[in-house]
Amino acid sequence: MTSNNKFPSTLFVMTELVSVHLKNITSGCFCISSVLRLDFCFFAPTEPAELKELIAGIRVIEKAMGSTVKDMRACEMSTFKKLGKSVVAACDIPADTPLTAEMLAVKVAEPRGFPPERIYELIGRKLNKSVEFDDSILEIDLEI
């Protein structure tokens, strides 16, 4: 899990409420450290049962949040093949012209072309052939 910069990556916990700790975990904090204050102004879950409850809650939240890796499932493949998007030419692009963001668009197109999640890899690259408006940008069309 990574920090989202709203909270420090390590949080020193000074509350007796386990729900507060769990809220901080879901907000991007990924290390909790209990601190026992000798002046007893603050309470921390230092009892084994409280720490066990905190860790169990963290594991439930981690499981509920799922993975950050997006994998395509078999049931999604037919829709992806039919409606998957590609990078297309937003205008006529002559061969040997450095590509700019304004020259590119993303839409459902045939044949399937360059994947839209990698569109920024195209900026500054050149095509080895001319591409007309709305035609797919194919990997084989790119200069090496």
Buried (B, 14 or more C-beta within 10 A) or exposed (E): BEBEEEBEEEBEBBEEEBEEBBEBBEEBBBEBEBEEEEEEEEBBBEEEEBBEBBBEBBEEBBEEEEEEEEEEEEEEEEEEEEEBBBBBBBEEBEEEBEBEEEBBBBEEBEEBBBBBEEBEEBEEBBBEEBBEEEBBBBEEBBEE
